[in-house]
Amino acid sequence: MGLSASVLAVDAGNSKTDVAVVAADGEVLATARGGAFRPPAVGVERAVDALADAVTRAFAAAGVTSVDHVSACLANADLPVEEEQLAAALHARAWGRSVEVRNDTFAVLRAGVAEPLGVAVVCGAGVNCVGMRPDGRTARFPAIGRISGDWGGGWGLAEEALWHAARAEDGRGEPTELARTLPAHFGLDSMYALIEALHLRRVEPVRRHELTPVLFATAADGDRLARSVVDRQADEVVAMATVALTRLDLLAEPAPVLLGGSVLAARHPQLDGRIRELLAARAPKAVPRVVTARPVLGAVLLGLDRVGAAPGARERAREHFTA
């Protein structure tokens, strides 16, 4: 093993994987990008096989065959038992002497703070929230869908918009411009036509996520129902953040609340404004901030935390990913 190789950082999401090989002093020796990481769809071993390609390329570029520690922040590692299973699978690859697996939301949190202190809410395809303190305490949610009490994210918002629009068109619900704007996005003239197109896969189901920006645009134009859906998403984000802050005894002290994921990073004025307004009322000392750093930086910093790297190493790594 090259003496300079300290951490293999992995940020693996539902659409792509980023890996980095980092020295103990924070120098980034190599990076690589791979494909999606989806253990529920393909199984743990095949999912880890997908990681192996990017790891192999990064190791080759860095001139190493293994590292001291593997810091992996992985999508679909939603429960401790899943983290343990994935850690065992990574350990078996012998990429590093030690392995720590966390949910990928922890990467967003750590990327946005100078020390491991605060709360992060990610609202992308789905929604999740985690919190941490330097003493190792964490707060988290299962975040596996409606059965764990989750609501929102891009998919949930699109589904809610479709539900309201369908009911508005056939008379079961109150009128909303969504009944016009959603089908118009696909060049269709009615919700009935859009429902039929989705059901018969003339519009692929994966394209539903395209309707979330349409929902926000319709809300921005003043549609009451669309605005109510956006407000509900803000309520959910603040509810998760406030619970996490409470669990970590952070309500009484200044603490960052990092907002990440495509929905929150877009900074829609209504959503962003309501989140900040509600946080000011429920957690006055919270400091909300949108995270723009790449999540793989968070995996790097968590790894450097674990190996006890000097503070300057963290700043050097951050400079690499934020330059």
Salt bridges, closest charged atoms under 4 A:
ASP18 OD2 - LYS16 NZ 3.54
ASP18 OD1 - ARG33 NE 2.78
ASP18 OD2 - ARG294 NH2 3.68
ASP25 OD2 - ARG316 NH1 2.71
GLU45 OE1 - ARG93 NH2 3.25
ASP49 OD1 - ARG93 NH2 2.72
ASP53 OD2 - ARG57 NH2 3.03
ASP68 OD1 - ARG97 NH2 2.78
GLU83 OE2 - ARG140 NH1 2.84
GLU100 OE2 - ARG102 NH2 3.57
GLU100 OE1 - ARG306 NH1 3.35
GLU160 OE2 - HIS164 NE2 3.51
GLU160 OE2 - ARG232 NH1 3.61
ASP170 OD2 - ARG172 NH2 2.82
GLU174 OE2 - ARG224 NH2 2.65
GLU177 OE1 - ARG180 NE 2.68
GLU196 OE2 - ARG202 NH2 2.59
GLU204 OE1 - ARG201 NH1 3.53
GLU210 OE1 - HIS185 NE2 2.79
GLU210 OE2 - ARG207 NE 2.78
ASP231 OD1 - ARG274 NE 3.81
ASP235 OD1 - ARG274 NE 3.02
ASP249 OD2 - ARG137 NH2 3.04
GLU253 OE1 - ARG133 NH2 3.70
ASP272 OD2 - ARG276 NE 2.89
ASP305 OD2 - ARG110 NE 2.79
ASP305 OD1 - ARG314 NE 2.74
